[in-house]
Amino acid sequence: MRPAVRSPVVAGSFYPADPARLEATVRALLERALPPLGGTHAERGSRPIALVVPHAGYVYSGLIAADGWRQTENQRYDLVVLLGPNHTVANFSGVAVFLGGGFRTPLGTVPVDGDTASALLAADRECTSDPRPHEREHSIEVQLPFVQTVLPGVPILPVVVGSEDPRRCERFGVALAGVLAGRRALVVSSSDLSHYPGYDDAVAADRAVLAAIARLDPDGLRRTIRAEESAGREGLATCACGASPLLATLAAARALGATRGTVVSHANSGDAPMGDRERVVGYGAVTITAGPPGAELAALDLPPHVPRHDTRGER
């Protein structure tokens, strides 16, 4: 028998617990978010194969997350794969596929595609169905209200990627792509960026990491993270708390035919009205498509915070 539906654990802290308020908040964020991007260097209407979106509280990162999720507007998917890091289980360094019946939020229950979960476990024998990494993990949960609003009725496949071994992440990503072949699936990497440097250092580190992600180069991303973390930026603890899901997502997306990454937007917690600019967390949205090969980095030349990302209305 499949395990019970997972209950929300960060409702009321990371996002509103009241259903009406949560729905209004998500819809307001999406209304103010960037519409699907196009232009001379990106194929207008190209269906995202993968997204990178942040997972902090909505008052800090909600609009950046909405920028990413809105890139799926008017697209059809039959599955959303949610890859999150391990924040809660000490010494877990594997890949945990959720086999329960669904994830519940204040907006209702999102069904888990159990058949695809089982197929992934069979395709990658290094994966586990250990439910512990999912029990209190917020990085997947905070994406669900966006799934429920932007892609209602689409089932999910939640996976906690706890392994920091880049080759393990690559093997998992390739196995995931094999299971998804022929599907209209969206792979979502849930990751925040720099943790705890000052504002200017966060902007510099985040721009470098986002550019590396958009180039769809896992080795380049690892080199960039190492370089930024050894650059002597005071307070910088990590450049990406979801580095493992990022590496797995790049491997899966490339195996599924992705050839282009586009940085949609970026900001950090210091851009929020209540944010402390001396100690910030960075956020970015990236879409990965089969558009013209290359990387679209124009958003990195824009200020990291503009008026449309004012979060005062979502406190």
matplotlib code that plots the C-alpha trace (Angstrom):
import matplotlib.pyplot as plt

x = [0.0, 1.3, 2.1, -0.3, -0.5, 2.2, 0.8, 2.1, 4.8, 5.6, 2.2, 1.8, 5.5, 6.9, 3.5, -0.1, -1.9, -5.4, -6.6, -8.2, -5.2, -2.8, -4.6, -4.8, -1.1, 0.0, -2.3, -1.1, 2.5, 1.9, 0.0, 3.0, 5.6, 7.4, 5.3, 6.9, 10.0, 10.9, 13.0, 15.8, 17.9, 15.2, 12.5, 9.2, 6.8, 9.5, 8.2, 10.4, 11.9, 13.2, 13.0, 15.2, 13.3, 13.9, 12.3, 12.4, 9.4, 7.2, 7.8, 11.4, 11.5, 7.9, 8.1, 11.3, 9.6, 6.6, 8.8, 10.0, 6.6, 4.9, 7.2, 5.0, 2.0, -0.2, 2.0, 0.7, 2.4, 1.5, 4.0, 6.0, 9.2, 10.2, 13.9, 14.8, 17.9, 18.1, 17.7, 16.5, 18.0, 21.5, 23.9, 21.4, 23.5, 21.3, 18.4, 14.9, 11.9, 8.5, 6.1, 3.2, -0.2, 0.2, 1.3, -1.4, -1.3, -4.0, -5.2, -5.8, -3.9, -1.5, -1.4, 2.0, 2.5, 3.2, 3.8, 6.6, 8.1, 8.3, 9.7, 12.4, 13.3, 13.7, 15.7, 18.2, 18.9, 20.9, 17.7, 15.7, 12.1, 13.1, 10.3, 12.3, 13.9, 10.5, 8.8, 9.9, 11.6, 10.3, 12.0, 9.5, 6.5, 6.7, 6.5, 3.2, 0.9, 2.4, 1.9, -1.7, -2.3, -0.3, -0.7, -3.8, -4.5, -1.0, 0.6, 4.0, 7.1, 8.9, 12.6, 15.1, 18.6, 20.9, 24.0, 26.8, 28.6, 28.5, 28.7, 25.9, 23.8, 24.6, 23.6, 20.4, 19.6, 20.2, 18.1, 15.3, 15.4, 15.1, 12.0, 10.5, 11.3, 8.2, 6.4, 5.4, 7.3, 8.6, 11.7, 12.0, 15.1, 14.3, 17.4, 18.3, 21.6, 24.2, 23.7, 24.6, 27.1, 26.5, 24.3, 26.9, 28.8, 25.6, 24.8, 28.2, 28.2, 24.6, 25.2, 28.2, 26.3, 23.1, 25.3, 26.9, 23.4, 22.2, 25.1, 23.9, 27.4, 27.4, 31.2, 31.3, 28.7, 30.8, 33.9, 32.0, 30.6, 34.1, 35.6, 33.0, 33.1, 36.9, 36.9, 37.0, 33.4, 32.7, 29.9, 29.3, 28.5, 27.3, 26.5, 23.6, 21.9, 20.4, 23.6, 22.8, 19.3, 20.8, 23.4, 20.7, 18.4, 21.1, 21.9, 18.2, 17.4, 20.3, 19.4, 15.9, 17.1, 17.7, 20.1, 19.4, 19.2, 17.7, 18.1, 14.6, 15.2, 17.2, 17.1, 18.0, 16.5, 18.0, 15.7, 12.6, 11.4, 12.2, 15.5, 18.9, 21.4, 24.3, 23.3, 21.3, 20.1, 20.1, 17.4, 17.1, 14.8, 16.1, 14.2, 15.8, 14.5, 15.3, 15.6, 18.6, 21.8, 23.5, 22.7, 20.5, 22.0, 20.4, 18.6, 21.9, 22.5, 19.4, 19.2, 18.5, 15.4, 12.9, 9.5, 7.5, 9.3, 8.1, 6.9, 5.2, 1.7, 2.5, 3.7]
y = [0.0, 3.4, 5.8, 8.5, 11.9, 14.3, 17.2, 20.7, 21.7, 25.3, 26.7, 29.8, 30.5, 30.3, 31.0, 31.8, 28.9, 30.4, 29.0, 32.2, 34.3, 31.8, 31.7, 35.5, 35.8, 33.3, 34.9, 38.4, 37.2, 35.6, 38.7, 40.9, 38.3, 38.6, 37.1, 34.3, 35.7, 36.1, 38.2, 38.0, 35.6, 33.4, 31.4, 32.9, 30.3, 27.6, 25.2, 25.0, 21.6, 22.7, 25.6, 26.8, 28.6, 29.7, 28.2, 30.9, 32.5, 34.2, 37.6, 37.3, 35.1, 34.7, 37.1, 35.5, 32.1, 33.5, 34.8, 31.3, 29.6, 32.1, 30.9, 27.8, 29.9, 28.4, 25.2, 21.7, 19.2, 15.8, 15.7, 18.1, 16.6, 18.6, 18.2, 19.7, 19.6, 17.9, 20.5, 18.2, 14.7, 14.6, 12.3, 11.6, 11.7, 9.8, 10.4, 9.9, 9.4, 10.0, 7.1, 8.5, 9.3, 13.1, 16.3, 18.4, 22.2, 24.7, 24.6, 20.9, 17.7, 17.4, 13.7, 12.0, 9.9, 6.7, 4.7, 7.1, 7.1, 3.3, 3.4, 5.8, 3.6, 0.7, 2.7, 4.0, 1.4, 3.9, 5.8, 5.1, 5.4, 6.5, 9.0, 10.7, 13.4, 14.5, 14.7, 18.3, 19.4, 22.9, 23.3, 21.1, 22.1, 25.8, 25.1, 23.3, 26.3, 27.5, 24.0, 24.1, 27.5, 27.5, 23.8, 22.6, 18.9, 18.0, 15.3, 15.6, 13.5, 14.8, 13.9, 15.0, 15.0, 14.8, 13.5, 16.0, 13.6, 15.3, 11.9, 10.5, 13.6, 13.1, 9.4, 10.2, 13.0, 10.7, 8.0, 10.5, 11.7, 8.1, 7.6, 10.9, 10.2, 10.8, 12.6, 16.3, 16.7, 19.7, 19.3, 21.9, 22.5, 24.2, 26.1, 29.4, 31.0, 32.8, 32.5, 35.2, 37.5, 41.3, 42.6, 43.5, 40.3, 38.4, 40.2, 39.4, 35.7, 35.1, 36.6, 34.3, 31.2, 32.1, 32.6, 29.1, 27.5, 29.1, 27.7, 24.2, 23.2, 21.1, 21.1, 24.9, 25.4, 23.4, 25.4, 28.7, 27.7, 26.7, 29.9, 32.1, 30.3, 30.6, 34.3, 35.6, 37.0, 37.7, 35.6, 33.5, 30.0, 28.6, 29.8, 27.4, 25.4, 23.3, 22.5, 18.8, 19.3, 21.9, 19.4, 16.7, 19.1, 20.1, 16.5, 15.5, 18.6, 18.1, 14.4, 15.6, 17.9, 21.2, 23.5, 26.9, 28.5, 31.9, 33.9, 35.3, 37.4, 37.6, 39.4, 38.7, 39.1, 42.5, 43.7, 43.0, 46.0, 44.1, 42.6, 43.0, 44.0, 43.0, 39.3, 38.2, 35.1, 35.2, 34.0, 33.5, 32.1, 30.3, 28.6, 25.8, 25.0, 23.5, 27.0, 28.3, 26.9, 29.2, 31.2, 34.3, 36.5, 39.9, 39.8, 39.8, 43.4, 44.7, 45.8, 42.8, 44.5, 46.7, 48.1, 45.2, 42.9, 45.0, 42.3, 44.6, 43.4, 39.8, 40.2]
z = [0.0, -0.9, 2.0, 3.1, 1.6, 2.9, 4.9, 4.5, 7.1, 6.1, 5.5, 7.6, 7.6, 4.0, 2.5, 3.7, 5.4, 4.7, 1.3, 0.1, 1.0, -0.5, -3.8, -3.9, -3.1, -5.8, -8.4, -7.6, -7.9, -11.3, -12.5, -11.7, -13.0, -16.3, -19.2, -21.3, -22.8, -26.5, -28.7, -31.2, -29.2, -27.8, -29.5, -28.6, -27.3, -26.8, -24.3, -21.2, -20.6, -17.2, -14.8, -12.0, -9.3, -5.6, -2.6, 0.2, 1.8, -0.7, 0.9, -0.2, -3.3, -4.4, -7.4, -8.7, -8.4, -10.2, -13.0, -13.6, -13.3, -15.6, -18.4, -18.6, -19.4, -22.2, -22.3, -21.7, -19.4, -18.2, -15.3, -13.2, -11.7, -8.6, -7.5, -4.2, -1.9, 1.5, 4.3, 7.1, 7.3, 8.6, 6.7, 3.9, 0.7, -1.7, -4.0, -2.5, -4.7, -3.1, -3.4, -1.4, -2.9, -3.0, -1.4, 0.3, 0.5, 1.7, -1.9, -2.0, -2.8, -5.7, -6.9, -7.2, -10.4, -8.7, -11.9, -13.0, -9.5, -9.6, -13.1, -11.9, -9.0, -11.4, -13.9, -11.3, -8.6, -6.6, -5.8, -2.7, -1.6, 1.9, 2.9, 5.6, 3.4, 2.3, 5.7, 6.5, 3.3, 2.3, -1.1, -2.9, -0.8, -1.6, -5.4, -5.1, -4.9, -8.2, -9.7, -8.5, -10.0, -13.3, -14.1, -12.3, -12.3, -13.5, -11.3, -9.7, -9.1, -6.0, -5.5, -2.9, -4.4, -1.4, -3.2, -3.7, -6.0, -9.5, -11.3, -9.2, -10.0, -13.7, -13.6, -11.9, -14.4, -17.4, -15.8, -15.2, -18.8, -19.9, -17.9, -19.2, -22.8, -24.9, -22.1, -21.9, -18.6, -16.8, -14.6, -11.9, -9.9, -6.5, -5.4, -3.7, -4.6, -2.3, 1.4, 3.8, 2.1, 1.9, -0.8, -3.4, -3.0, -3.4, -6.7, -8.1, -7.0, -8.1, -11.6, -12.1, -11.0, -13.0, -16.1, -15.6, -15.2, -18.4, -20.3, -19.4, -18.4, -15.2, -15.0, -15.6, -12.9, -10.4, -11.3, -10.9, -7.5, -6.3, -7.6, -6.0, -2.7, -2.6, -3.6, -0.1, 0.0, 3.6, 5.0, 1.9, 3.1, -0.2, -3.8, -4.2, -1.5, -4.4, -6.3, -6.4, -7.9, -10.3, -11.6, -12.0, -13.8, -16.3, -17.0, -17.5, -19.6, -21.9, -22.4, -23.2, -25.9, -24.1, -25.9, -24.4, -21.0, -20.3, -17.1, -16.5, -13.4, -10.2, -6.8, -3.2, 0.2, 0.6, -2.1, 0.0, 2.2, 5.4, 4.1, 5.8, 3.1, 5.4, 5.2, 2.2, 0.3, -3.5, -5.9, -9.6, -12.3, -15.3, -18.1, -20.1, -23.6, -27.0, -28.4, -30.4, -28.8, -26.4, -23.3, -22.9, -20.2, -20.8, -17.5, -15.7, -17.0, -15.4, -11.7, -9.5, -8.0, -9.8, -8.7, -10.0, -7.5, -4.5, -2.0, 0.5, -0.6, 0.2, 3.8]

ax = plt.figure().add_subplot(projection="3d")
ax.plot(x, y, z, "-o")
ax.set_aspect("equal")
plt.show()
